[in-house]
Amino acid sequence: MYKMTLDDCLCYLTGKVFRQMLSCYNPYIREKRLTVSQLFVLLALYERDGMTPQELSSKLALNSSTLTGILDRLEQKGLVKREMNATDRRSIVIKLTDSAKKIKDELWHIYETVNGYLMSCLSQEELNKLHEIMGKLEKRAHEMHVK
């Protein structure tokens, strides 16, 4: 009878790779005094400024309490601000400050440098297959989560 090991666990394997990949960003963002989570929140807002916390949470797959802490720290750093939603006064939107807009190109360069390096070991066919597989796994995990 086959006994599964930790190396057979998808969560373990993807988590291990995930942590290694995230650590690649640290030398680049350390001087900005940002965490990787803060970097990805800013990148999401660069793509679409003015998202609600719920939209950001969904895009980044973060629970609301985790996102709230990240937003609190970004707000303390003067990089984001919470504003009333002009179309629905019962909710707020997250807006980039001028300080965050000034470092946009630099942060995108960091993202493109690290992500480009990590992806450079894969062919386009492998990247396409990886996206397909990750999409399947995400869908499957979501199905189990909602049961």
C-alpha positions as CSV (number, residue, x, y, z in Angstrom):
1,M,0.0,0.0,0.0
2,Y,1.3,3.4,-1.0
3,K,1.7,5.9,1.8
4,M,1.5,9.6,0.8
5,T,4.3,11.9,1.9
6,L,4.3,15.6,2.3
7,D,5.9,15.9,-1.1
8,D,2.7,14.5,-2.6
9,C,0.6,17.3,-1.2
10,L,-0.3,20.0,-3.7
11,C,-0.7,22.6,-0.9
12,Y,2.8,21.8,0.4
13,L,4.4,21.9,-3.0
14,T,2.7,25.1,-4.2
15,G,3.2,26.7,-0.8
16,K,6.9,25.9,-0.9
17,V,7.3,27.4,-4.4
18,F,5.1,30.4,-3.4
19,R,7.3,31.3,-0.5
20,Q,10.5,31.0,-2.5
21,M,9.0,33.1,-5.3
22,L,7.8,35.8,-2.9
23,S,11.2,36.0,-1.2
24,C,12.7,37.0,-4.6
25,Y,10.9,40.4,-4.2
26,N,12.3,41.2,-0.8
27,P,15.7,42.7,-1.9
28,Y,13.9,45.0,-4.3
29,I,11.1,46.2,-2.0
30,R,13.1,46.4,1.3
31,E,14.3,49.9,0.6
32,K,10.7,51.0,-0.1
33,R,9.7,49.5,3.3
34,L,7.0,47.5,1.7
35,T,5.9,43.9,2.2
36,V,5.1,41.7,-0.8
37,S,1.4,41.8,0.2
38,Q,1.5,45.6,0.2
39,L,3.2,45.5,-3.2
40,F,0.5,43.4,-4.7
41,V,-2.2,45.6,-3.2
42,L,-0.6,48.6,-4.8
43,L,-0.2,46.8,-8.2
44,A,-3.9,45.8,-8.1
45,L,-4.8,49.5,-7.5
46,Y,-2.4,50.6,-10.3
47,E,-4.5,48.4,-12.6
48,R,-7.7,49.8,-11.3
49,D,-7.7,52.6,-8.7
50,G,-10.8,53.1,-6.6
51,M,-11.8,49.5,-5.9
52,T,-13.9,48.6,-2.9
53,P,-12.2,46.5,-0.2
54,Q,-14.5,43.6,-1.3
55,E,-13.2,43.9,-4.9
56,L,-9.6,44.1,-3.8
57,S,-10.1,41.1,-1.5
58,S,-11.6,39.0,-4.3
59,K,-8.9,40.0,-6.8
60,L,-6.0,39.2,-4.4
61,A,-7.7,36.2,-2.7
62,L,-7.3,37.8,0.8
63,N,-9.7,37.6,3.6
64,S,-11.2,40.9,4.7
65,S,-9.3,41.1,8.0
66,T,-5.9,40.5,6.3
67,L,-6.7,43.1,3.7
68,T,-7.8,45.6,6.4
69,G,-4.4,45.3,8.1
70,I,-2.5,45.7,4.8
71,L,-4.6,48.8,4.0
72,D,-4.1,50.2,7.5
73,R,-0.3,50.0,7.0
74,L,-0.4,51.4,3.5
75,E,-2.6,54.3,4.8
76,Q,-0.1,55.0,7.6
77,K,2.7,55.1,5.0
78,G,0.6,57.7,3.0
79,L,0.2,55.4,-0.1
80,V,-3.6,54.8,0.0
81,K,-6.6,56.5,1.4
82,R,-10.1,55.3,2.1
83,E,-12.9,57.5,0.5
84,M,-16.6,57.3,0.4
85,N,-17.9,55.6,-2.7
86,A,-19.5,58.3,-4.8
87,T,-22.0,55.8,-6.3
88,D,-22.9,54.1,-3.0
89,R,-22.4,56.1,0.2
90,R,-22.7,53.0,2.3
91,S,-19.4,51.7,1.1
92,I,-15.8,53.0,0.7
93,V,-13.3,52.8,-2.1
94,I,-9.5,52.5,-1.9
95,K,-7.6,55.3,-3.7
96,L,-3.9,55.7,-4.4
97,T,-2.3,58.9,-3.1
98,D,0.0,61.1,-5.0
99,S,2.9,59.4,-3.2
100,A,1.9,56.0,-4.4
101,K,1.4,57.3,-8.0
102,K,5.0,58.7,-7.9
103,I,6.5,55.2,-7.3
104,K,4.2,53.4,-9.8
105,D,6.8,53.0,-12.5
106,E,9.4,51.8,-10.0
107,L,7.1,49.2,-8.5
108,W,5.9,47.9,-11.9
109,H,9.6,47.6,-12.9
110,I,10.3,45.5,-9.7
111,Y,7.3,43.3,-10.5
112,E,8.3,42.9,-14.2
113,T,11.9,42.2,-13.3
114,V,11.1,39.5,-10.7
115,N,8.2,37.9,-12.5
116,G,10.1,38.0,-15.8
117,Y,13.1,36.3,-14.3
118,L,10.9,33.6,-12.7
119,M,9.0,33.0,-15.9
120,S,12.1,33.0,-18.1
121,C,12.8,29.3,-17.3
122,L,9.5,28.3,-18.9
123,S,8.6,28.1,-22.6
124,Q,5.4,29.8,-23.8
125,E,3.8,26.4,-24.1
126,E,4.7,25.6,-20.5
127,L,3.4,29.0,-19.3
128,N,0.1,28.4,-21.0
129,K,-0.1,24.9,-19.5
130,L,0.8,26.3,-16.0
131,H,-2.0,28.9,-16.3
132,E,-4.4,26.2,-17.3
133,I,-3.4,23.9,-14.5
134,M,-3.5,26.7,-11.9
135,G,-7.0,27.7,-13.1
136,K,-8.2,24.1,-12.7
137,L,-6.8,23.9,-9.2
138,E,-8.2,27.2,-8.2
139,K,-11.7,26.2,-9.5
140,R,-11.4,22.8,-7.7
141,A,-10.4,24.4,-4.4
142,H,-13.3,26.8,-4.7
143,E,-15.7,24.0,-5.4
144,M,-14.6,22.2,-2.2
145,H,-14.6,25.4,-0.2
146,V,-18.3,26.2,-1.0
147,K,-19.6,22.7,-0.3
